[in-house]
Amino acid sequence: MTTLKVHNIESAPEASKVLLEGSQKAYGMIPGLHGVLAGAPGILDAYQQLHELFVNSSFNEEELTVVWQSINVEHACHYCVPAHTGIAAMMKVDDAITEALRNEAPLANPKLEALRIMTLSIVRNRGHVAEEELAAFYTAGYGEQQVLEIILGLSQKVISNYTNHIANTPVDAAFQKFAWKK
């Protein structure tokens, strides 16, 4: 049962209506998360802007998936793990990467594994990352820009994961086949 209202275009506050219309146009539906976020227009706007900024970062589809899913799984988000499983499939990310992330297993690709490790360190240590961890991340082929972009992705995921915990947002029909529990 949800504990926060899932809005549609008709029930949403006026300032959220245009944002939900954009979601409908972009995805062919209004994701449940967007419906919940519509209850406070500023957070829906912030979430959508953070999403666009992160998608347009230096990360490719596999790397976006590693950051998103590492955070979703760490935060045990019942809604975002299935959603990003479906999104990864749409982006043609190798299923082996998605399954490893869902199961908290190391990734076969050393560079992606370094990204997973750095993402989890930032999340678990609230940004207090050791110099040795940064050095290992840089040795794997990443730089300062990517450290900051992980924080950008984390900002987006904090909004979605925490909202979904409070709202108990129902998983969208399109993603129910990817249901997940920690």
MDTraj code that builds the backbone (N, CA, C; nanometers):
import mdtraj as md
import numpy as np

residues = "MET THR THR LEU LYS VAL HIS ASN ILE GLU SER ALA PRO GLU ALA SER LYS VAL LEU LEU GLU GLY SER GLN LYS ALA TYR GLY MET ILE PRO GLY LEU HIS GLY VAL LEU ALA GLY ALA PRO GLY ILE LEU ASP ALA TYR GLN GLN LEU HIS GLU LEU PHE VAL ASN SER SER PHE ASN GLU GLU GLU LEU THR VAL VAL TRP GLN SER ILE ASN VAL GLU HIS ALA CYS HIS TYR CYS VAL PRO ALA HIS THR GLY ILE ALA ALA MET MET LYS VAL ASP ASP ALA ILE THR GLU ALA LEU ARG ASN GLU ALA PRO LEU ALA ASN PRO LYS LEU GLU ALA LEU ARG ILE MET THR LEU SER ILE VAL ARG ASN ARG GLY HIS VAL ALA GLU GLU GLU LEU ALA ALA PHE TYR THR ALA GLY TYR GLY GLU GLN GLN VAL LEU GLU ILE ILE LEU GLY LEU SER GLN LYS VAL ILE SER ASN TYR THR ASN HIS ILE ALA ASN THR PRO VAL ASP ALA ALA PHE GLN LYS PHE ALA TRP LYS LYS".split()
xyz = np.array([
    [0.0835, -0.1185, 0.0000],
    [0.0000, 0.0000, 0.0000],
    [0.0880, 0.1249, 0.0000],
    [0.0523, 0.2213, -0.0811],
    [0.1301, 0.3448, -0.0856],
    [0.0959, 0.4319, 0.0342],
    [0.1939, 0.5105, 0.0744],
    [0.1712, 0.6036, 0.1843],
    [0.1731, 0.7478, 0.1363],
    [0.2094, 0.7691, 0.0098],
    [0.2006, 0.9013, -0.0528],
    [0.1188, 0.8853, -0.1797],
    [0.0478, 0.9879, -0.2172],
    [-0.0399, 0.9825, -0.3345],
    [0.0418, 0.9728, -0.4633],
    [-0.0040, 0.8880, -0.5537],
    [0.0521, 0.8792, -0.6884],
    [-0.0406, 0.9619, -0.7775],
    [0.0071, 1.0779, -0.8200],
    [-0.0751, 1.1705, -0.8985],
    [-0.0786, 1.1323, -1.0458],
    [-0.1873, 1.1736, -1.1093],
    [-0.1938, 1.1737, -1.2547],
    [-0.2025, 1.3205, -1.2966],
    [-0.2129, 1.3453, -1.4244],
    [-0.2131, 1.4845, -1.4711],
    [-0.3298, 1.5621, -1.4114],
    [-0.4453, 1.4980, -1.3968],
    [-0.5629, 1.5681, -1.3447],
    [-0.5511, 1.6008, -1.1960],
    [-0.4907, 1.5112, -1.1173],
    [-0.4868, 1.5319, -0.9722],
    [-0.3639, 1.6096, -0.9249],
    [-0.2660, 1.6258, -1.0121],
    [-0.1397, 1.6893, -0.9724],
    [-0.1556, 1.8388, -0.9494],
    [-0.0725, 1.8944, -0.8610],
    [-0.0690, 2.0395, -0.8480],
    [-0.0408, 2.1033, -0.9847],
    [-0.0919, 2.2211, -1.0045],
    [-0.0826, 2.2888, -1.1350],
    [0.0607, 2.2917, -1.1890],
    [0.1565, 2.3240, -1.1058],
    [0.2955, 2.3355, -1.1517],
    [0.3563, 2.2012, -1.1914],
    [0.2951, 2.0916, -1.1492],
    [0.3459, 1.9586, -1.1862],
    [0.2845, 1.9059, -1.3151],
    [0.1735, 1.9611, -1.3566],
    [0.1010, 1.9066, -1.4722],
    [0.1860, 1.9045, -1.5980],
    [0.2540, 2.0142, -1.6271],
    [0.3367, 2.0196, -1.7482],
    [0.4535, 1.9211, -1.7385],
    [0.5055, 1.9002, -1.6190],
    [0.6144, 1.8043, -1.5991],
    [0.5653, 1.6617, -1.6220],
    [0.4459, 1.6309, -1.5724],
    [0.3889, 1.4982, -1.5952],
    [0.3535, 1.4775, -1.7430],
    [0.3096, 1.5821, -1.8083],
    [0.2837, 1.5722, -1.9525],
    [0.4132, 1.5391, -2.0269],
    [0.5239, 1.5973, -1.9824],
    [0.6540, 1.5659, -2.0412],
    [0.6923, 1.4208, -2.0180],
    [0.6644, 1.3695, -1.8990],
    [0.6907, 1.2287, -1.8683],
    [0.6080, 1.1384, -1.9590],
    [0.4812, 1.1720, -1.9728],
    [0.3907, 1.0934, -2.0583],
    [0.4432, 1.0898, -2.2016],
    [0.4862, 1.2043, -2.2499],
    [0.5373, 1.2133, -2.3872],
    [0.6679, 1.1356, -2.4022],
    [0.7568, 1.1467, -2.3051],
    [0.8880, 1.0825, -2.3135],
    [0.8819, 0.9313, -2.2975],
    [0.7941, 0.8827, -2.2096],
    [0.7940, 0.7403, -2.1745],
    [0.6687, 0.6656, -2.2190],
    [0.5714, 0.7369, -2.2739],
    [0.4469, 0.6722, -2.3138],
    [0.3584, 0.6378, -2.1951],
    [0.3982, 0.6829, -2.0785],
    [0.3236, 0.6609, -1.9536],
    [0.3784, 0.7587, -1.8509],
    [0.3125, 0.7676, -1.7400],
    [0.3668, 0.8454, -1.6277],
    [0.4202, 0.7446, -1.5277],
    [0.5532, 0.7339, -1.5155],
    [0.6080, 0.6419, -1.4161],
    [0.5523, 0.6746, -1.2773],
    [0.5262, 0.5704, -1.2000],
    [0.4726, 0.5898, -1.0660],
    [0.5551, 0.6852, -0.9820],
    [0.6879, 0.6757, -0.9935],
    [0.7740, 0.7671, -0.9191],
    [0.7428, 0.9112, -0.9545],
    [0.7268, 0.9406, -1.0827],
    [0.6962, 1.0777, -1.1244],
    [0.5614, 1.1213, -1.0672],
    [0.4663, 1.0271, -1.0638],
    [0.3359, 1.0573, -1.0058],
    [0.3453, 1.0947, -0.8590],
    [0.4322, 1.0253, -0.7857],
    [0.4509, 1.0583, -0.6437],
    [0.5221, 1.1930, -0.6306],
    [0.6303, 1.2105, -0.7056],
    [0.7073, 1.3348, -0.6972],
    [0.6246, 1.4565, -0.7358],
    [0.5211, 1.4359, -0.8176],
    [0.4357, 1.5469, -0.8607],
    [0.3680, 1.6166, -0.7435],
    [0.3595, 1.5502, -0.6289],
    [0.3005, 1.6117, -0.5106],
    [0.3741, 1.7358, -0.4632],
    [0.4999, 1.7499, -0.5038],
    [0.5791, 1.8695, -0.4746],
    [0.6508, 1.9064, -0.6049],
    [0.5968, 2.0014, -0.6807],
    [0.6499, 2.0319, -0.8129],
    [0.8014, 2.0528, -0.8184],
    [0.8574, 2.1131, -0.7173],
    [1.0016, 2.1396, -0.7167],
    [1.0851, 2.0123, -0.7190],
    [1.0418, 1.9095, -0.6465],
    [1.1196, 1.7858, -0.6426],
    [1.1063, 1.7093, -0.7742],
    [0.9890, 1.7118, -0.8357],
    [0.9736, 1.6471, -0.9666],
    [1.0612, 1.7174, -1.0694],
    [1.0598, 1.8489, -1.0680],
    [1.1438, 1.9265, -1.1601],
    [1.2914, 1.8963, -1.1353],
    [1.3324, 1.8962, -1.0094],
    [1.4726, 1.8679, -0.9757],
    [1.5116, 1.7283, -1.0217],
    [1.4259, 1.6300, -0.9961],
    [1.4545, 1.4924, -1.0352],
    [1.4714, 1.4826, -1.1864],
    [1.3803, 1.5413, -1.2603],
    [1.3875, 1.5335, -1.4059],
    [1.5127, 1.6031, -1.4588],
    [1.5476, 1.7167, -1.4002],
    [1.6690, 1.7865, -1.4435],
    [1.7942, 1.7065, -1.4085],
    [1.8007, 1.6503, -1.2876],
    [1.9154, 1.5673, -1.2499],
    [1.9280, 1.4469, -1.3424],
    [1.8146, 1.3875, -1.3778],
    [1.8159, 1.2737, -1.4694],
    [1.8794, 1.3134, -1.6035],
    [1.8344, 1.4230, -1.6598],
    [1.8892, 1.4683, -1.7885],
    [2.0380, 1.4999, -1.7775],
    [2.0775, 1.5656, -1.6714],
    [2.2187, 1.5989, -1.6516],
    [2.3041, 1.4730, -1.6388],
    [2.2536, 1.3744, -1.5658],
    [2.3307, 1.2516, -1.5469],
    [2.3376, 1.1703, -1.6764],
    [2.2271, 1.1596, -1.7471],
    [2.2264, 1.0867, -1.8744],
    [2.3233, 1.1514, -1.9732],
    [2.3402, 1.2813, -1.9645],
    [2.4298, 1.3535, -2.0550],
    [2.5694, 1.3738, -1.9974],
    [2.6035, 1.2997, -1.8929],
    [2.7382, 1.3056, -1.8342],
    [2.8355, 1.2307, -1.9254],
    [2.9560, 1.2123, -1.8788],
    [3.0575, 1.1424, -1.9581],
    [3.0397, 0.9914, -1.9581],
    [2.9485, 0.9391, -1.8784],
    [2.9289, 0.7953, -1.8682],
    [2.8507, 0.7391, -1.9876],
    [2.8902, 0.6201, -2.0329],
    [2.8145, 0.5506, -2.1368],
    [2.6999, 0.4725, -2.0704],
    [2.6229, 0.3996, -2.1501],
    [2.5051, 0.3295, -2.0976],
    [2.5405, 0.2283, -1.9895],
    [2.6492, 0.1532, -2.0108],
    [2.6902, 0.0558, -1.9090],
    [2.7292, 0.1263, -1.7799],
    [2.8032, 0.2337, -1.7914],
    [2.8487, 0.3064, -1.6727],
    [2.7315, 0.3725, -1.5993],
    [2.6376, 0.4299, -1.6742],
    [2.5171, 0.4851, -1.6105],
    [2.4470, 0.3769, -1.5303],
    [2.4342, 0.2585, -1.5910],
    [2.3675, 0.1470, -1.5249],
    [2.4425, 0.1052, -1.3995],
    [2.5744, 0.0999, -1.4058],
    [2.6538, 0.0623, -1.2880],
    [2.6292, 0.1597, -1.1738],
    [2.6313, 0.2889, -1.2020],
    [2.6094, 0.3872, -1.0962],
    [2.4667, 0.3767, -1.0432],
    [2.3694, 0.3806, -1.1324],
    [2.2291, 0.3747, -1.0881],
    [2.2001, 0.2485, -1.0068],
    [2.2349, 0.1324, -1.0632],
    [2.1970, 0.0078, -0.9965],
    [2.2778, -0.0177, -0.8703],
    [2.4032, 0.0222, -0.8675],
    [2.4814, 0.0058, -0.7439],
    [2.4131, 0.0806, -0.6301],
    [2.3686, 0.2012, -0.6588],
    [2.3018, 0.2828, -0.5573],
    [2.1640, 0.2243, -0.5244],
    [2.0873, 0.1886, -0.6274],
    [1.9535, 0.1318, -0.6038],
    [1.9594, 0.0082, -0.5161],
    [2.0538, -0.0807, -0.5452],
    [2.0666, -0.2048, -0.4676],
    [2.1148, -0.1735, -0.3263],
    [2.2132, -0.0862, -0.3133],
    [2.2626, -0.0494, -0.1809],
    [2.1515, 0.0105, -0.0955],
    [2.0658, 0.0915, -0.1584],
    [1.9535, 0.1536, -0.0877],
    [1.8316, 0.0613, -0.0784],
    [1.8408, -0.0581, -0.1370],
    [1.7316, -0.1565, -0.1357],
    [1.6008, -0.0972, -0.1878],
    [1.6071, -0.0333, -0.3044],
    [1.4882, 0.0302, -0.3615],
    [1.4077, -0.0699, -0.4445],
    [1.2932, -0.1079, -0.3895],
    [1.2046, -0.2061, -0.4532],
    [1.1524, -0.1589, -0.5884],
    [1.1477, -0.0285, -0.6112],
    [1.0947, 0.0291, -0.7345],
    [1.2057, 0.0521, -0.8373],
    [1.3162, 0.1112, -0.7956],
    [1.4201, 0.1506, -0.8909],
    [1.5014, 0.0334, -0.9447],
    [1.5226, -0.0714, -0.8669],
    [1.5979, -0.1854, -0.9193],
    [1.5243, -0.2461, -1.0383],
    [1.3951, -0.2793, -1.0270],
    [1.3259, -0.3316, -1.1452],
    [1.3199, -0.2304, -1.2604],
    [1.2945, -0.1032, -1.2277],
    [1.2860, -0.0016, -1.3331],
    [1.4173, 0.0083, -1.4094],
    [1.5289, 0.0124, -1.3365],
    [1.6587, 0.0248, -1.4047],
    [1.7036, -0.1059, -1.4688],
    [1.6469, -0.2163, -1.4281],
    [1.6713, -0.3412, -1.5002],
    [1.6089, -0.3304, -1.6388],
    [1.4853, -0.2835, -1.6438],
    [1.4182, -0.2638, -1.7722],
    [1.4851, -0.1570, -1.8565],
    [1.5256, -0.0481, -1.7933],
    [1.5934, 0.0604, -1.8647],
    [1.7257, 0.0100, -1.9224],
    [1.8006, -0.0683, -1.8452],
    [1.9276, -0.1241, -1.8944],
    [1.9028, -0.2122, -2.0161],
    [1.7969, -0.2920, -2.0125],
    [1.7636, -0.3770, -2.1274],
    [1.7317, -0.2912, -2.2500],
    [1.6574, -0.1823, -2.2290],
    [1.6253, -0.0918, -2.3401],
    [1.7506, -0.0250, -2.3962],
    [1.8488, 0.0001, -2.3088],
    [1.9752, 0.0603, -2.3519],
    [2.0726, -0.0444, -2.4067],
    [2.0286, -0.1709, -2.4105],
    [2.1082, -0.2824, -2.4616],
    [2.2357, -0.3086, -2.3800],
    [2.2252, -0.2863, -2.2486],
    [2.3337, -0.3199, -2.1562],
    [2.3328, -0.4709, -2.1390],
    [2.4488, -0.5309, -2.1389],
    [2.4633, -0.6762, -2.1245],
    [2.3906, -0.7236, -1.9982],
    [2.3075, -0.8259, -2.0138],
    [2.2325, -0.8811, -1.9008],
    [2.3240, -0.9286, -1.7885],
    [2.4445, -0.9718, -1.8219],
    [2.5388, -1.0183, -1.7188],
    [2.5761, -0.9045, -1.6240],
    [2.5873, -0.7841, -1.6761],
    [2.6179, -0.6671, -1.5927],
    [2.4996, -0.6409, -1.4998],
    [2.3806, -0.6389, -1.5569],
    [2.2601, -0.6119, -1.4772],
    [2.2421, -0.7154, -1.3673],
    [2.2592, -0.8425, -1.4014],
    [2.2409, -0.9486, -1.3018],
    [2.3462, -0.9400, -1.1915],
    [2.4701, -0.9125, -1.2270],
    [2.5749, -0.8979, -1.1247],
    [2.5398, -0.7839, -1.0298],
    [2.4952, -0.6718, -1.0852],
    [2.4597, -0.5575, -1.0008],
    [2.3415, -0.5901, -0.9093],
    [2.2405, -0.6547, -0.9632],
    [2.1229, -0.6926, -0.8825],
    [2.1608, -0.7886, -0.7700],
    [2.2640, -0.8701, -0.7929],
    [2.3061, -0.9708, -0.6958],
    [2.4276, -0.9290, -0.6135],
    [2.4669, -0.8024, -0.6275],
    [2.5812, -0.7475, -0.5526],
    [2.7090, -0.8278, -0.5755],
    [2.7269, -0.8738, -0.6984],
    [2.8444, -0.9519, -0.7353],
    [2.9439, -0.8630, -0.8104],
    [3.0730, -0.8957, -0.8007],
    [3.1720, -0.8189, -0.8761],
    [3.1449, -0.8271, -1.0267],
    [3.1800, -0.7219, -1.0967],
    [3.1640, -0.7172, -1.2420],
    [3.2885, -0.7727, -1.3092],
    [3.2703, -0.8418, -1.4190],
    [3.3825, -0.9035, -1.4907],
    [3.4753, -0.8000, -1.5525],
    [3.4202, -0.6876, -1.5957],
    [3.4999, -0.5810, -1.6570],
    [3.5682, -0.5005, -1.5456],
    [3.7027, -0.4987, -1.5431],
    [3.7738, -0.4303, -1.4338],
    [3.7415, -0.2810, -1.4217],
    [3.7225, -0.2132, -1.5342],
    [3.6917, -0.0700, -1.5281],
    [3.5525, -0.0478, -1.4682],
    [3.4547, -0.1278, -1.5110],
    [3.3204, -0.1157, -1.4541],
    [3.3189, -0.1556, -1.3068],
    [3.3997, -0.2542, -1.2721],
    [3.4093, -0.2939, -1.1308],
    [3.4673, -0.1808, -1.0466],
    [3.5654, -0.1101, -1.1010],
    [3.6223, 0.0055, -1.0294],
    [3.5161, 0.1132, -1.0094],
    [3.4309, 0.1313, -1.1085],
    [3.3208, 0.2283, -1.0971],
    [3.2209, 0.1835, -0.9911],
    [3.1880, 0.0559, -0.9894],
    [3.0960, 0.0019, -0.8882],
    [3.1534, 0.0216, -0.7482],
    [3.2806, -0.0113, -0.7314],
    [3.3461, 0.0017, -0.6004],
    [3.3483, 0.1476, -0.5548],
    [3.3827, 0.2396, -0.6457],
    [3.3876, 0.3813, -0.6083],
    [3.2478, 0.4325, -0.5744],
    [3.1491, 0.3943, -0.6526],
    [3.0115, 0.4374, -0.6253],
    [2.9681, 0.3913, -0.4868],
    [2.9921, 0.2655, -0.4568],
    [2.9524, 0.2124, -0.3256],
    [3.0309, 0.2777, -0.2127],
    [3.1572, 0.3086, -0.2360],
    [3.2357, 0.3761, -0.1320],
    [3.1789, 0.5149, -0.1027],
    [3.1450, 0.5871, -0.2084],
    [3.0874, 0.7208, -0.1889],
    [2.9560, 0.7109, -0.1111],
    [2.8712, 0.6148, -0.1486],
    [2.7419, 0.5988, -0.0816],
    [2.7616, 0.5570, 0.0636],
    [2.8369, 0.4501, 0.0837],
    [2.8518, 0.3932, 0.2185],
    [2.9270, 0.4853, 0.3135],
    [3.0208, 0.5613, 0.2613],
    [3.1038, 0.6477, 0.3463],
    [3.0616, 0.7935, 0.3410],
    [2.9472, 0.8189, 0.2784],
    [2.8910, 0.9543, 0.2682],
    [2.9938, 1.0541, 0.2154],
    [3.0683, 1.0089, 0.1140],
    [3.1639, 1.0965, 0.0487],
    [3.3025, 1.0973, 0.1096],
    [3.3212, 1.0302, 0.2210],
    [3.4542, 1.0233, 0.2832],
    [3.5306, 0.9075, 0.2193],
    [3.5961, 0.9375, 0.1072],
    [3.6660, 0.8358, 0.0293],
    [3.8162, 0.8494, 0.0527],
    [3.8820, 0.7379, 0.0753],
    [4.0260, 0.7374, 0.1020],
    [4.1053, 0.7670, -0.0257],
    [4.2217, 0.8261, -0.0068],
    [4.3106, 0.8565, -0.1196],
    [4.3425, 0.7308, -0.2004],
    [4.3584, 0.6176, -0.1325],
    [4.3901, 0.4930, -0.2018],
    [4.2747, 0.4509, -0.2932],
    [4.1522, 0.4757, -0.2484],
    [4.0363, 0.4425, -0.3309],
    [4.0306, 0.5308, -0.4554],
    [4.0574, 0.6597, -0.4362],
    [4.0615, 0.7503, -0.5508],
    [4.1717, 0.7089, -0.6479],
    [4.2882, 0.6756, -0.5950],
    [4.4004, 0.6346, -0.6805],
    [4.3636, 0.5114, -0.7630],
    [4.2980, 0.4147, -0.7010],
    [4.2570, 0.2936, -0.7732],
    [4.1545, 0.3278, -0.8811],
    [4.0648, 0.4191, -0.8513],
    [3.9635, 0.4618, -0.9478],
    [4.0299, 0.5309, -1.0670],
    [4.1251, 0.6167, -1.0385],
    [4.1969, 0.6866, -1.1453],
    [4.2811, 0.5897, -1.2282],
    [4.3431, 0.4941, -1.1634],
    [4.4227, 0.3935, -1.2339],
    [4.3353, 0.3118, -1.3294],
    [4.2094, 0.2928, -1.2943],
    [4.1169, 0.2168, -1.3793],
    [4.0763, 0.2938, -1.5048],
    [4.1078, 0.4229, -1.5091],
    [4.0784, 0.5011, -1.6286],
    [3.9784, 0.6134, -1.6097],
    [3.9403, 0.6375, -1.4871],
    [3.8473, 0.7461, -1.4591],
    [3.9234, 0.8655, -1.4030],
    [3.8541, 0.9782, -1.3908],
    [3.9165, 1.0989, -1.3394],
    [3.8263, 1.1725, -1.2421],
    [3.8677, 1.2931, -1.2085],
    [3.7919, 1.3750, -1.1140],
    [3.6502, 1.4031, -1.1632],
    [3.6347, 1.4241, -1.2946],
    [3.5012, 1.4498, -1.3493],
    [3.4070, 1.3360, -1.3151],
    [3.4529, 1.2130, -1.3270],
    [3.3662, 1.0986, -1.3011],
    [3.3342, 1.0841, -1.1526],
    [3.4253, 1.1228, -1.0652],
    [3.3940, 1.1229, -0.9214],
    [3.2755, 1.2166, -0.8974],
    [3.2826, 1.3347, -0.9556],
    [3.1752, 1.4325, -0.9378],
    [3.0457, 1.3864, -1.0041],
    [3.0578, 1.3177, -1.1178],
    [2.9375, 1.2688, -1.1851],
    [2.8711, 1.1541, -1.1086],
    [2.9478, 1.0759, -1.0362],
    [2.8865, 0.9759, -0.9474],
    [2.7997, 1.0478, -0.8442],
    [2.8488, 1.1579, -0.7909],
    [2.7724, 1.2354, -0.6931],
    [2.6457, 1.2920, -0.7569],
    [2.6540, 1.3324, -0.8820],
    [2.5355, 1.3773, -0.9552],
    [2.4327, 1.2643, -0.9640],
    [2.4784, 1.1454, -1.0039],
    [2.3875, 1.0297, -1.0106],
    [2.3307, 0.9943, -0.8745],
    [2.4134, 1.0035, -0.7721],
    [2.3677, 0.9767, -0.6356],
    [2.2597, 1.0767, -0.5943],
    [2.2757, 1.2009, -0.6332],
    [2.1745, 1.3024, -0.6009],
    [2.0397, 1.2635, -0.6594],
    [2.0401, 1.2184, -0.7837],
    [1.9162, 1.1729, -0.8467],
    [1.8594, 1.0535, -0.7719],
    [1.9444, 0.9581, -0.7370],
    [1.8984, 0.8341, -0.6738],
    [1.8515, 0.8572, -0.5308],
    [1.9078, 0.9514, -0.4598],
    [1.8581, 0.9810, -0.3253],
    [1.7128, 1.0274, -0.3349],
    [1.6849, 1.1140, -0.4310],
    [1.5468, 1.1595, -0.4481],
    [1.4554, 1.0409, -0.4754],
    [1.4921, 0.9578, -0.5719],
    [1.4015, 0.8488, -0.6099],
    [1.3960, 0.7385, -0.5052],
    [1.5111, 0.6925, -0.4579],
    [1.5114, 0.5815, -0.3627],
    [1.4410, 0.6177, -0.2335],
    [1.4701, 0.7335, -0.1775],
    [1.4087, 0.7716, -0.0511],
    [1.2584, 0.7946, -0.0685],
    [1.2205, 0.8574, -0.1789],
    [1.0779, 0.8778, -0.2054],
    [1.0056, 0.7442, -0.2153],
    [1.0650, 0.6499, -0.2870],
    [1.0008, 0.5191, -0.3034],
    [0.9907, 0.4433, -0.1719],
    [1.0869, 0.4602, -0.0830],
    [1.0779, 0.3962, 0.0484],
    [0.9587, 0.4512, 0.1265],
    [0.9447, 0.5822, 0.1259],
    [0.8361, 0.6456, 0.2015],
    [0.7010, 0.6195, 0.1358],
    [0.6968, 0.6308, 0.0028],
    [0.5699, 0.6171, -0.0698],
    [0.5299, 0.4721, -0.0936],
    [0.6277, 0.3803, -0.0840],
    [0.6032, 0.2416, -0.1240],
    [0.5430, 0.2387, -0.2640],
    [0.6051, 0.3146, -0.3531],
    [0.5568, 0.3327, -0.4894],
    [0.5368, 0.1979, -0.5583],
    [0.4188, 0.1731, -0.6134],
    [0.3972, 0.0481, -0.6858],
    [0.4879, 0.0419, -0.8092],
    [0.5460, -0.0747, -0.8342],
    [0.6310, -0.0930, -0.9521],
    [0.5413, -0.0854, -1.0753],
    [0.5844, -0.0087, -1.1738],
    [0.5086, 0.0070, -1.2971],
    [0.4934, -0.1278, -1.3674],
    [0.3799, -0.1471, -1.4335],
    [0.3496, -0.2735, -1.5010],
    [0.4630, -0.3168, -1.5942],
    [0.5223, -0.2223, -1.6641],
    [0.6288, -0.2545, -1.7600],
    [0.7511, -0.3167, -1.6928],
    [0.7678, -0.2938, -1.5638],
    [0.8877, -0.3407, -1.4941],
    [0.8600, -0.4496, -1.3905],
    [0.7351, -0.4888, -1.3746],
    [0.7002, -0.5892, -1.2731],
    [0.7705, -0.7224, -1.2973],
    [0.7984, -0.7561, -1.4221],
    [0.8667, -0.8825, -1.4509],
    [1.0112, -0.8818, -1.3993],
    [1.0622, -0.7648, -1.3622],
    [1.1983, -0.7534, -1.3078],
    [1.1974, -0.7328, -1.1576],
    [1.0882, -0.7706, -1.0908],
    [1.0749, -0.7517, -0.9458],
    [1.2005, -0.7995, -0.8741],
    [1.2311, -0.7322, -0.7622],
    [1.3562, -0.7590, -0.6903],
    [1.3360, -0.7299, -0.5426],
    [1.4031, -0.8096, -0.4606],
    [1.4115, -0.7842, -0.3156],
    [1.5550, -0.8070, -0.2730],
    [1.6006, -0.7260, -0.1785],
    [1.7367, -0.7398, -0.1270],
    [1.7425, -0.8613, -0.0383],
])
top = md.Topology()
chain = top.add_chain()
for i, resn in enumerate(residues, 1):
    res = top.add_residue(resn, chain, resSeq=i)
    for name in ("N", "CA", "C"):
        top.add_atom(name, md.element.get_by_symbol(name[0]), res)
traj = md.Trajectory(xyz[None], top)
